[in-house]
């Protein structure tokens, strides 16, 4: 069973998530975004509903929404910069090996193969330093 949930964050924003439950326990959560006002919250809930219903046939005609959103790019540059800063604070930057630093950060985020680490780094929004 899947449902949309609203969670208040420490910063005071409202996180909109799609939660999947099995046997009374949440097994997976997809974070749709964080809303800082009611309009953003309505948009994110609408996007979450679309995501939930994307594989289902519609019983009624969908209504046209006047607000059109286009996602141009998405990255986790804050996570990348934080991990890079921790890498440097631990003194690993003394190795002077850029490939090793990128591979280390990618594997901390998601332990995958070396080849798939390129995808992880791209999703992080990493740029060569």
Secondary structure as GFF3:
##gff-version 3
##sequence-region A 1 129
A	DSSP	beta_strand	2	8	.	.	.	ID=ss1
A	DSSP	beta_strand	14	22	.	.	.	ID=ss2
A	DSSP	beta_strand	25	35	.	.	.	ID=ss3
A	DSSP	alpha_helix	38	53	.	.	.	ID=ss4
A	DSSP	alpha_helix	77	89	.	.	.	ID=ss5
A	DSSP	three_ten_helix	92	95	.	.	.	ID=ss6
A	DSSP	alpha_helix	98	109	.	.	.	ID=ss7
A	DSSP	alpha_helix	114	124	.	.	.	ID=ss8
###
